[in-house]
Amino acid sequence: MFVYADNAATTATSRTAIDAMLPYFDKIYGNPSSLYEVGQNAKAALEGARERVAKVLGCTPREITFTSGGSEADNQAIRSAAAMGLRKGKKHLITTAFEHHAVLHTMKKLEKEGFEVTYLDVHHNGIVTPEEVAAAIREDTCLVTIMYANNEIGTIEPIKEIGAVCKEKGVLFHTDAVQAAGHIAIDVKEQNIDMLSLSAHKFHGPKGVGVLYARGGILLENLIEGGAQERGKRAGTENVPGIMGMTAALEEVAAHIDENAAKLSALRDRLIEGLETIPYAELNGDRTHRLPSNVNFCFEGIEGESLLLLLDDKGICASSGSACTSGSLDPSHVLLAIGRPHEVAHGSLRLSLGEDATEEQVDYIVKSVKEVVEYLRNMSPFWKDLVSGKRPHVFKEFVKG
């Protein structure tokens, strides 16, 4: 059996998205900046897509900038807020310890430029509270950026409430919603969001295209110079086919968000309950405040890389964390942020289900993970030390039912 369970890394491009893109490769192929008819037809499609994306997100078309993906959108949002703050003498930013590296690396770069950054604790359940955000805001705070849903452990943050705190205190609020888009209904005005990033390939759109929403009045800093595209805020000819595919995919997932969430939540819980029967295994992140598709476990006594390779032999595609750091030998910064020790964080498994997942596939995953974990533990000197009592267990043994 083949099971693709790494949708948090990327999703298959939907037929809807592919069909939406095709005409813009060989029929409506003009440059949107050109004045002749072929170019203006492309421009009309581009502006139509902007209106459609804005409708899904609950904003105006002028508040939408098309980007190459979530990382670019994160960078531009944070850089823009920092530049606005600098002009007002405000050089303090707030984020969390388990953000995507597109956020964390930008913050580290800003620190080298003289900004001060507060990294909030997300606790064992992977959630930061509005009260903690409020307590961290200072007179010189220019931005709070907290991801909507974590890309590894799937926990969903209280975004509306955090946004309300920022609004009350007059501080810009940005959220990386790359993992949330397509799984959670988003209304930027109702949820008090000033800036938001998303990426098409996380909700069955094509790779290499995304969106930055920035509330009217926020002056965006250019990351790319060289042209007047995107109202002069992102140089380079727009990826019209990709934008059309992304727009169609976003509309499709938005139209079915409730039914998909209900189906995936049931399958997610079935998967969690099955994996909980493995001794010395624990779920990472909050049990209920998590994405419908996300399951993330740590297993004592094994290495995540070996687990993934053996699951691949069984036809299961999974990951041990973010796809952006899959080549790193270091344990996940997300798992360390929620208090997992290094030796346990190395033995992590992220499973992210797609809308076409079935109970049969979930049961096959549970069966396969049990077999692989047992096999790896039987080979592990570290596990033998745990069993013999030479080393203490991190987790308490728990066998459900």
Secondary structure by P-SEA (a helix, b strand, c coil): ccccccccccccccaaaaaaccccccccccccccccaaaaaaaaaaaaaaaaaaaaaccccccccccccaaaaaaaaaaaaaaaaaaacccbbbbcccccaaaaaaaaaaaaabbbbbbbbbcccccccaaaaaaaccccccbbbbbccccccccccaaaaaaaaaaaabbbbbbcccccccccccccccccccbbbbbccccccccccbbbbbcccbbbbbccccccccccccccccaaaaaaaaaaaaaaaaaaaaaaaaaaaaaaaaaaaaaaaccccccccccccccccbbbbbbccccaaaaaaaaaaaccccccccccccccccccaaaaaacccaaaaabbbbbbbcccccaaaaaaaaaaaaaaaaaaaaacaaaaaaaaccccccccccccc
